Amino acid sequence: MKADVAIVGGGIVGLATAYHLCNANEDIKVVVVEKEDSLAKHQTGNNSGVIHSGIYYKPGSLKAENCINGYKMLLEFCDQHNIPYELCGKLIVAIDESELQRLRFLFDRGRENGLEDLELLNKEQLKEIEPHLNGIQAIKVPQTGIINYKQVCEKLAELIKLSGGEILLHTTVKAIEEQGQDIQLITNKNFIEAKAVVNCAGLYSDKVAEMQIEKSDTKIIPFRGEYYELTQEAEHLVKHLIYPVPDPAFPFLGVHFTRMIGGGIEAGPNAVFAFKREGYKRTDFNFKDFFESLMWPGFQKVMRKYWKTGFGELYRSFSKRAFTKALQRLIPEIRQEHLVPAPAGVRAQACDRTGGLLDDFKIIEKDNVIHVVNAPSPAATSSLSIGKTVSALAMEKMT
């Protein structure tokens, strides 16, 4: 098969890239290669469905720029194609005085990132809008919303096909080879020759990159995020999305409460090292994945540095009581009987050789291949912006 651009990965970033390429020029032949039997089956389809505002991210970073731009593009896309979403707003809550300085820092950062109408609420104002919430101060972020990202992917796929693009399911990339001036993807089904290749393989982005780049400086370490749903009896306790003040040294937001676009409220997630790249259950284990993670020098440094935090996350994974206690910091009335197990997700956390947990997006270019090696949250919110950037890079490589 011949194509102008071949995209590896049928998650929201890969599909957004294909969508922009198809829109840029109707004569471009685009092929999306996905190893699963459906699109958006992993990170995109198992996230919490939040439309992020961009308040957390360092001004000028790829995360901040793409989140702000992607937020606007996502809402315009949804309005144009009648995809339901709701801007319900969220609260970032300081539980005690030790968190006030970090909360104020986030408030200032949000303003620096261009977020308007942020409010700094005192305890009394908090109680008015969230009577059951424990906290002494909070930021109200009106831009935050909720959505079903699978519906966005379904619409993107429909538009890609209408524009002449192809989506190949059950197709796994085995190797990347140079074929003259073109790049050849060798899959379990066929050979695809393309002028440019884009790697958006998510949990396997580093493995696909290693097919072309001999010595990679980045490894994907899988972290499972486990959730509970609130029973109907407890849903009245939460009206907004409610988040704690995040730990700046750890790239996770802590357990929180998230309203869902289809109804109901999720509680979680924790962040547990997964023994398999697609390890959605505690019992899932793959020796090769497990061994590669443990042998990565960077992850060994992470384990030494964060072993207490990691043990706490693991303990919450096995102890519903401990998970409930973490949630009670925000909503003291939550009880174990209010929590029903919900499906987990797995996050592709990029880790470099020095032990750095990459917080920003990372794109590597080599020859005519673009590797989106790290696209963590808020990648779904940012997807149309990331896709536009990556599609432009791919267009340059075709000339």
C-alpha positions as MATLAB code, in Angstrom:
seq = 'MKADVAIVGGGIVGLATAYHLCNANEDIKVVVVEKEDSLAKHQTGNNSGVIHSGIYYKPGSLKAENCINGYKMLLEFCDQHNIPYELCGKLIVAIDESELQRLRFLFDRGRENGLEDLELLNKEQLKEIEPHLNGIQAIKVPQTGIINYKQVCEKLAELIKLSGGEILLHTTVKAIEEQGQDIQLITNKNFIEAKAVVNCAGLYSDKVAEMQIEKSDTKIIPFRGEYYELTQEAEHLVKHLIYPVPDPAFPFLGVHFTRMIGGGIEAGPNAVFAFKREGYKRTDFNFKDFFESLMWPGFQKVMRKYWKTGFGELYRSFSKRAFTKALQRLIPEIRQEHLVPAPAGVRAQACDRTGGLLDDFKIIEKDNVIHVVNAPSPAATSSLSIGKTVSALAMEKMT';
ca = [
       0.000    0.000    0.000;
       1.221    3.499   -0.787;
       0.364    6.641    1.158;
       1.582   10.185    1.563;
       1.369   10.002    5.359;
       0.956    6.918    7.551;
      -0.091    7.472   11.172;
       0.575    4.809   13.791;
      -2.091    4.874   16.503;
      -5.850    5.391   16.424;
      -6.201    7.418   19.593;
      -7.398   11.011   19.632;
      -3.993   12.563   18.817;
      -3.420   10.279   15.827;
      -6.936   10.882   14.536;
      -6.674   14.657   15.021;
      -3.431   14.628   13.022;
      -5.061   12.656   10.218;
      -8.076   15.000   10.273;
      -5.898   18.091    9.806;
      -3.909   16.445    7.020;
      -7.093   15.524    5.162;
      -8.377   19.083    5.594;
      -5.112   20.632    4.403;
      -5.151   19.000    0.988;
      -7.748   16.634   -0.449;
      -5.071   15.058   -2.658;
      -3.037   13.810    0.327;
      -3.424   10.086    0.891;
      -3.599    9.436    4.656;
      -3.619    6.024    6.341;
      -4.177    5.449   10.077;
      -2.872    2.136   11.425;
      -4.400    0.786   14.655;
      -3.556   -2.566   16.251;
      -6.875   -2.928   18.088;
     -10.317   -3.863   16.730;
     -11.652   -0.341   17.436;
     -10.375    3.211   17.817;
      -9.602    5.051   21.070;
      -9.426    1.816   23.025;
      -6.729    2.758   25.516;
      -5.767    6.159   26.975;
      -8.379    8.132   25.004;
     -11.208    5.752   25.770;
     -10.377    5.243   29.440;
      -9.714    8.757   30.665;
     -12.053   10.743   32.900;
     -13.529   12.836   30.077;
     -12.399   16.215   31.403;
     -11.969   19.269   29.187;
      -8.960   20.888   30.854;
      -8.592   24.656   31.112;
      -4.779   24.892   31.119;
      -4.412   26.317   34.615;
      -1.706   23.895   35.777;
       0.853   24.242   33.012;
       3.996   26.346   32.837;
       3.367   29.442   30.694;
       5.016   29.098   27.299;
       5.312   25.305   27.563;
       3.931   23.038   24.833;
       1.351   21.832   27.344;
       0.090   25.332   28.111;
       0.028   26.552   24.512;
      -1.597   23.418   23.093;
      -4.122   23.128   25.928;
      -5.332   26.724   25.556;
      -5.478   26.494   21.757;
      -6.831   22.947   21.777;
      -9.559   23.891   24.250;
     -10.946   26.500   21.860;
     -10.608   24.205   18.836;
     -12.307   21.327   20.665;
     -15.333   23.404   21.661;
     -15.672   24.780   18.106;
     -15.435   21.242   16.695;
     -18.082   19.958   19.115;
     -20.423   22.868   18.394;
     -20.011   22.318   14.649;
     -20.726   18.583   14.849;
     -23.283   18.520   17.685;
     -21.118   16.589   20.135;
     -22.436   17.098   23.682;
     -20.237   18.675   26.357;
     -20.792   20.726   29.489;
     -18.672   23.509   30.976;
     -19.551   22.718   34.571;
     -16.452   24.275   36.142;
     -14.124   22.876   38.759;
     -12.722   23.715   42.170;
      -9.072   23.310   43.182;
      -9.215   23.141   46.957;
      -6.704   23.936   49.696;
      -7.474   21.762   52.713;
      -5.171   23.574   55.147;
      -2.815   26.544   55.368;
       0.189   24.524   54.121;
      -1.450   24.446   50.656;
      -2.381   28.125   50.379;
       0.897   29.246   48.801;
       0.659   26.568   46.069;
      -3.003   27.458   45.492;
      -2.141   31.120   45.013;
       0.678   30.111   42.664;
      -1.821   28.170   40.527;
      -4.214   31.128   40.523;
      -1.480   33.452   39.236;
      -0.346   30.877   36.687;
      -3.884   30.495   35.365;
      -4.137   34.243   34.840;
      -0.728   34.249   33.137;
      -2.033   31.548   30.795;
      -4.911   33.818   29.815;
      -7.735   32.265   31.845;
     -10.393   34.845   32.599;
     -13.018   34.881   35.353;
     -10.989   32.753   37.777;
     -12.269   33.233   41.317;
     -10.435   32.795   44.607;
     -13.081   31.625   47.073;
     -12.889   31.712   50.873;
     -14.338   29.052   53.170;
     -17.759   30.676   53.402;
     -18.054   31.103   49.629;
     -17.039   27.473   49.177;
     -19.776   26.280   51.495;
     -22.370   28.185   49.488;
     -21.642   26.275   46.270;
     -20.335   22.973   47.727;
     -21.923   22.536   51.186;
     -20.244   19.175   51.843;
     -16.723   20.191   50.814;
     -13.864   20.460   53.292;
     -11.500   23.321   52.493;
     -10.365   26.758   53.570;
      -9.843   28.296   50.134;
     -10.303   27.289   46.495;
      -9.915   28.425   42.917;
     -13.086   28.239   40.849;
     -12.198   27.490   37.217;
     -15.297   28.088   35.037;
     -13.619   26.898   31.805;
     -13.307   23.241   32.869;
     -15.828   20.883   31.301;
     -16.779   17.264   30.677;
     -17.160   15.284   27.459;
     -17.013   11.777   25.975;
     -13.790   11.706   23.959;
     -14.805    8.490   22.197;
     -17.599   10.441   20.519;
     -15.047   13.002   19.343;
     -12.936   10.174   17.899;
     -15.910    8.637   16.130;
     -16.630   11.964   14.426;
     -12.957   12.481   13.508;
     -12.834    8.993   11.981;
     -16.016    9.666   10.009;
     -14.592   12.907    8.603;
     -11.246   11.273    7.763;
     -13.013    8.586    5.738;
     -15.241   11.137    3.998;
     -12.068   12.958    2.926;
     -10.604    9.801    1.399;
      -8.424    8.715    4.313;
      -8.171    5.065    5.356;
      -8.263    3.529    8.822;
      -6.796    0.037    9.162;
      -7.793   -1.875   12.310;
      -6.179   -5.121   13.545;
      -2.932   -3.831   12.013;
       0.229   -3.901   14.150;
       3.466   -2.213   13.099;
       6.403   -4.625   13.337;
       9.218   -2.544   11.844;
      10.093    0.791   10.228;
      12.525    0.748    7.303;
      13.824    3.239    4.773;
      12.706    2.491    1.219;
      14.603    4.921   -0.983;
      13.230    8.352   -0.134;
      10.131    6.836    1.440;
       9.522    5.148    4.792;
       8.121    1.620    4.878;
       5.963    0.308    7.690;
       6.028   -3.466    7.971;
       2.842   -4.674    9.674;
       1.299   -8.018   10.511;
      -0.817   -7.679    7.345;
       0.975   -5.609    4.725;
       3.711   -3.157    3.775;
       2.879    0.539    3.741;
       5.167    2.918    1.880;
       4.754    6.563    2.878;
       6.509    9.849    2.287;
       6.125   10.625    6.005;
       5.224    8.612    9.107;
       3.751    9.888   12.376;
       4.085    7.828   15.545;
       1.125    8.423   17.893;
       1.254    4.994   19.519;
       0.605    6.154   23.087;
       1.606    3.401   25.506;
       3.868    1.979   22.789;
       5.225    5.265   21.418;
       8.717    4.544   22.738;
       8.700    1.013   21.259;
       7.721    2.354   17.838;
      10.401    5.059   18.133;
      13.002    2.391   18.912;
      12.233    0.785   15.551;
      13.973    3.776   13.996;
      16.018    5.405   16.777;
      18.600    2.972   18.110;
      19.300    4.536   21.502;
      16.270    6.236   22.968;
      16.557    8.498   25.997;
      12.885    8.034   26.957;
      10.931    5.033   28.229;
       7.175    4.770   28.709;
       6.352    3.566   32.222;
       2.693    2.508   32.580;
       0.744    3.762   35.596;
      -2.729    2.421   36.273;
      -5.344    4.853   37.534;
      -8.117    3.124   39.452;
     -11.554    4.683   39.929;
     -14.709    4.256   41.918;
     -18.144    5.632   41.065;
     -20.385    7.176   43.669;
     -23.695    5.496   44.388;
     -26.803    7.533   43.585;
     -27.279    8.013   47.309;
     -23.976    9.961   47.496;
     -24.100   11.917   44.228;
     -25.688   14.933   45.929;
     -22.428   15.463   47.844;
     -20.636   16.710   44.698;
     -21.830   19.468   42.365;
     -18.625   20.482   40.524;
     -15.395   18.760   39.567;
     -13.368   18.866   42.794;
      -9.567   18.567   42.834;
      -6.955   18.865   45.592;
      -3.951   21.165   45.252;
      -1.455   18.991   43.317;
       1.995   18.004   44.538;
       4.363   19.972   42.254;
       7.021   17.251   42.456;
       4.723   14.459   41.227;
       3.040   14.567   37.774;
      -0.366   13.358   38.968;
      -3.278   15.419   40.251;
      -4.274   13.283   43.237;
      -7.615   11.592   43.844;
     -10.521   13.857   42.945;
     -14.216   13.890   42.050;
     -15.294   14.123   38.410;
     -18.798   14.490   37.064;
     -19.361   12.469   33.879;
     -21.154   13.650   30.740;
     -23.329   10.526   30.718;
     -24.320   10.973   34.355;
     -22.763    9.854   37.609;
     -19.617   10.861   39.468;
     -16.184    9.242   39.391;
     -13.805    9.269   42.345;
     -10.088    8.772   41.787;
      -7.692    7.942   40.332;
      -4.696    6.727   42.236;
      -1.441    6.192   40.296;
      -0.070    2.657   40.571;
       2.873    1.222   38.649;
       1.330   -1.281   36.220;
       3.047   -4.622   35.572;
       1.898   -4.514   31.946;
       1.649   -1.671   29.427;
      -2.059   -2.296   29.056;
      -2.515   -3.570   32.595;
      -6.003   -2.441   33.538;
      -6.346   -5.001   36.346;
      -4.145   -5.642   39.353;
      -3.657   -9.205   38.120;
      -2.450   -8.189   34.645;
       1.235   -9.072   34.212;
       3.660   -9.164   31.305;
       7.206  -10.203   32.181;
       8.836   -8.291   29.321;
       6.992   -5.042   30.115;
       7.680   -5.446   33.834;
      11.376   -6.259   33.359;
      11.961   -3.406   30.891;
      10.415   -0.880   33.290;
      12.419   -2.112   36.287;
      15.686   -2.146   34.319;
      15.277    1.407   33.030;
      17.877    3.543   34.894;
      15.512    6.499   35.095;
      12.712    4.492   36.690;
      15.120    3.027   39.238;
      15.887    6.598   40.319;
      12.166    7.418   40.420;
      11.519    4.416   42.679;
      14.300    5.442   45.068;
      13.012    9.029   45.189;
       9.259    8.361   45.429;
       9.111    4.985   47.160;
       6.952    6.315   50.007;
       4.485    7.942   47.598;
       4.461    4.787   45.449;
       3.795    2.564   48.448;
       0.908    4.803   49.494;
      -0.634    4.592   46.006;
      -0.234    0.799   46.003;
      -1.777    0.527   49.463;
      -4.821    2.508   48.289;
      -5.101    0.123   45.346;
      -5.685   -2.806   47.698;
      -7.429   -0.952   50.529;
     -10.836    0.564   49.857;
     -10.664    2.010   53.349;
      -7.459    3.908   52.505;
      -8.929    5.094   49.183;
     -12.013    6.345   51.033;
      -9.847    8.146   53.589;
      -8.058   10.022   50.781;
     -11.408   11.121   49.342;
     -12.645   12.169   52.786;
      -9.997   14.919   52.862;
     -12.221   16.664   50.316;
     -15.683   15.317   51.208;
     -15.726   14.041   54.828;
     -19.195   12.488   54.440;
     -18.009    9.944   51.852;
     -18.220    6.370   53.150;
     -16.911    3.067   51.806;
     -20.436    1.946   50.970;
     -20.772    5.001   48.674;
     -18.001    3.680   46.372;
     -18.568    1.163   43.572;
     -15.559   -0.113   41.545;
     -15.302    1.452   38.063;
     -13.072    0.675   35.048;
      -9.426    1.719   35.351;
      -7.217    3.545   32.872;
      -3.495    3.317   32.147;
      -1.352    6.417   31.679;
       1.761    6.382   29.496;
       4.222    8.216   31.740;
       7.451    9.058   29.927;
      10.617    8.777   32.019;
      14.106    9.817   30.894;
      17.415    8.177   31.827;
      18.115   10.677   34.597;
      14.915    9.871   36.491;
      12.901   12.788   35.182;
       9.166   12.183   34.805;
       8.449   14.171   31.647;
       5.696   16.669   32.280;
       5.605   18.361   28.867;
       4.796   17.052   25.401;
       7.802   15.601   23.576;
       8.121   15.266   19.803;
      11.207   13.768   18.121;
      11.882   14.057   14.401;
      14.236   11.767   12.500;
      14.382   11.746    8.721;
      10.764   11.577    7.545;
       9.355   10.203   10.795;
       7.726   12.237   13.572;
       7.545   10.529   16.952;
       5.039   11.903   19.469;
       6.893   10.235   22.328;
       5.105   11.922   25.200;
       1.538   13.220   25.074;
       0.218   13.100   28.653;
      -2.894   14.772   29.995;
      -4.223   17.177   28.750;
      -3.523   15.512   25.385;
      -7.211   14.809   24.743;
      -8.175   18.449   25.349;
      -5.144   19.557   23.307;
      -5.529   16.969   20.538;
      -6.746   19.225   17.738;
      -3.949   21.700   18.452;
      -1.285   18.975   18.689;
      -2.672   17.376   15.538;
      -2.434   20.661   13.661;
       1.211   21.107   14.715;
       2.169   17.534   13.837;
       0.296   17.609   10.515;
       2.258   20.735    9.543;
       5.521   18.926   10.333;
       4.389   15.968    8.220;
       3.507   18.281    5.316;
       7.025   19.747    5.408;
       8.545   16.283    5.155;
       6.516   15.485    2.035;
       7.995   18.412    0.066;
];
